[in-house]
Amino acid sequence: MFDNKTILITGGTGSFGRNFAKHIIANYNPARLIIFSRDELKQFQMKRELDDPRLRFFLGDVRDRERLERAFHGVDIVVHAAALKQVPILEYNPYEAVKTNVFGSQNVIEAAIDQGVDKVLLVSSDKAVQPVNLYGATKLCAEKLFISGNAYSTGKTKLSSVRYGNVLGSRGSIVEILLKNRETPVVELTHEEMTRFWITFEQTFKLVEFALGNMVGGEIFVPKIPSMKIVDLFEAIVPRAERRIVGIRAGEKIHEALLTETESRHTLDLKNYFVILPENGETFDVKTRFAKYLETGRPLDGGFSYRSNNNGQFLTAEELQKLVENLNL
């Protein structure tokens, strides 16, 4: 899939970007792999860590369309992972989130179309589903921009999205924090019933590869991944710590969703993934454009939703312990 292709990852020095770059280098033979990000120190560190002649490092910000135009020249595939993500910080600095996550995504779309990129894939989040915080709202907006972007891409550039939950071991995640503070005497718990979706980096790579291999432009791919109660997560990593209930924070949900009842009406089950098809018949000839999904996918039952608390697959404390043993933090 990536052999002899030029791939660019926006936000390429972030948790996903860095690990996905390692995955591509280890398993494929790309012509070039471009890391596009705004942090020169992280680029310097990543270059020293990987030291591969196929890697290129472009300093730039997705807010700067001219820089994106230059970076996308001759690129075959763009994986758009750049985003501001820290919920409390973005609640305090809302317009900065809009400039990066919304305007930046539109810049990526327009630069990719202008430069003739073949495939552009947005990395979205479960926070985009029925958002209650600004981060989620900006990711929902980015998803909508990517879907509608296909309407004026003249057919060459295809734009789609993947949407998933919390990544085990990603930078700044609760798992990383707990693993680095196993001897902490007290942990703060916002709600005893809270659940979250969890996905490994390897699963995110498979999802992105599946999406890039199948996308026709306009879909959102959702993986079938396990959920876990936060209390069970604490039990697995810091079993001796006292749990202090502090209450739900601003912009926080008790449970997350990856697929709503409304979306399920135009979603198909592809065995290991769901694919959400666009509703807008004015933009897409759905029956023709998405014929392969309509032929092979299974429609969902009425009223179906995919939430972290109604998921049929839950991680146990023991299963999580086995997963975190292999994390390189």
Order of alpha helices (4+ residues) and beta strands (2+ residues): beta-alpha-beta-alpha-beta-alpha-beta-alpha-alpha-alpha-beta-alpha-beta-beta-alpha-beta-beta-alpha-beta-beta-alpha-beta-beta-alpha-beta-beta-alpha-alpha-beta-beta-alpha
